[in-house]
């Protein structure tokens, strides 16, 4: 599922090329995305675009999600975390790239 989710996220660039998906990594229950958003788009708009498109595509591909999330509008929680790159962008890239291994204790990163 994670690989398909990455494909769907990256596919958004085909329809909105000005939104640049820099990094994507998934874990069992969440996804991390490094996105470059032009100033004309509010962050909330891009998050909504990502969540609605990925949720719809995931439900189309994996029909069992309709049973898991029965009576629910989507597969994502209503919240999200956003941070601007005011710190070293490379640090964020490394975190996203290795976040699955870091969460399971397989990688040791120094920030």
Phi, psi and omega in degrees: 000322182299318180294321178295319179299318177300316179301316182295317179298313180294331179294337180300328178298332179295326183266334179227074186298340179284345173266112186258119177273109184276314182215146176219134173211142181244157173230186183300323187228013178201171181226145175241133181224131172258117187234138172259117185247128177292152184302339182288345180254128171292145179304318181300326178296316181291320177298316178299318178300312179298312184292317183291317180292315180292320179298315180296312181295321179295319179292326177293318184281321184244088187301332181297340178296331176298326178283321180294319183251037180302133179077007182249146180292322184211182180263349183264152174290165184285339183266171174199160176245133179228139173221140176276158181275079174262346175256184183301117181298326179298325177297317179294317178302314180297318179300313181295317181298320186253009188300324179295317178290323179296316180298328181266002177083011182275338181240145177241108181251147174247125180256000000 
